[in-house]
Amino acid sequence: MPTPSTAVTDADGRYVLEGVDPGAVKVWALGGGFASVGMSGSSAFGGATNTPYSAELEPGQEGMLDMEAVPSGAVKGRVLTEAGRPIPGAVVQAVGGSAMPPQFAAAFLGMGASWGTAVTDTDGAFAIDVLVPGSKFKVTAKAPSHPTATSDEFIATGGKTEEIEIRMKEPRWLDMRVVDLDTGAPVVGASIAAIPASGGREMMIELLGGGAMWTTNEKGEARLGPLAEGKLRLRVAAAGYIDHNDSEIAEDQTAAMKIELQKGLVIAGTVTLPEGVPVQSIRVTVSRSGGNQGWFHERASVQPDGTWRVDKIKDEGEYKVSARGQWEERVFSVEVTSPSGVEDLELVLQEDEKAKEERVTVTVLDQDGKPVPAGRVQLYRFEGER
């Protein structure tokens, strides 16, 4: 994936992009109430290459690319409570239809441009003027002690300002207690996530963005909120316990909840090289493919002393245990079968002869034939090829 290069235009509209990867280059301009022509119809890495904002660069070549910009779309409005009181300090963001690929949008944010984002003032008012014309957008508002609110979808029009009003519901809170299923003892340090039960785009946004999470205290208790609107699905996890994903929070629920976690079965042990030296910085995978025995897949990090532990196994039975790592250009791996309940499993890595046959050595040279230090090489295997 190409590394984004960004710049800010000066008073004359001039810009210089440095560190651009050779090859097909696409350039976007967005900000100050303007967007480059055709931006909403451009594609990240496909489509026509001979557009006014595309170029083909050879290694070491400097290119000149002038762009025409047109007025971008805009949106303004207010964020209010259900009772009509303004909410100052709410973070408002336009989410949707830019053709700019995510890593480029992130680069704009990294420049401090606050791309598509605003903060409401004392009257709850906000304005955003960097919407790509012809694209669909929704506006989200987030504020402390209030669930996230989202506007209806609209299409941005160049030179036009969409006016909207976002009403944030009163905060919803829920008290929760997490205990051990067998003993009733509080589970300390359990992590709790509440994710939209509807799934789809909303759930993915929560998962990718980290979502709202809480941790139980020394009494196994946590106060969840402000919770998002609608029915929510709970995910509760704690070390040594099987993850709990079976409970939901009803749309109108306010009563406290108790979650009982079941202790997990364990497979644990050590990883060493053939010489008996402990290894670290790799992961051990414990898995079972499914069928009548049930599906399972969990990874554990190997500690500095070579020990590892998987303690969330639900069902008794046989499991595949594997590990793989590379040292001094030699690839080592191991794969064994173990029953649950084993806590002294010794994994001895062996040199992977097959990996020798599959190894590809690449030398990267510049146009003068000199080695390029610290170059990044990626190897892709296409479907159907060996």
Beta strands, then each sheet from edge to edge (+ up, - down):
strand 1: 23-26
strand 2: 30-31
strand 3: 34-36
strand 4: 54-57
strand 5: 69-71
strand 6: 73-81
strand 7: 91-96
strand 8: 117-119
strand 9: 125-131
strand 10: 136-143
strand 11: 146-150
strand 12: 154-155
strand 13: 161-168
strand 14: 174-180
strand 15: 191-196
strand 16: 213-215
strand 17: 221-224
strand 18: 232-237
strand 19: 248-249
strand 20: 257-261
strand 21: 265-272
strand 22: 283-289
strand 23: 295-301
strand 24: 307-313
strand 25: 318-327
strand 26: 330-339
strand 27: 345-348
strand 28: 350-351
sheet 1: 1+ 4-
sheet 2: 2+ 3- 5+
sheet 3: 9+ 6- 13-
sheet 4: 8+ 7- 10+ 11-
sheet 5: 8+ 7- 10+ 12-
sheet 6: 17+ 14- 20-
sheet 7: 16+ 15- 18+ 19-
sheet 8: 24+ 21- 27-
sheet 9: 23+ 22- 25+ 26- 28+
end
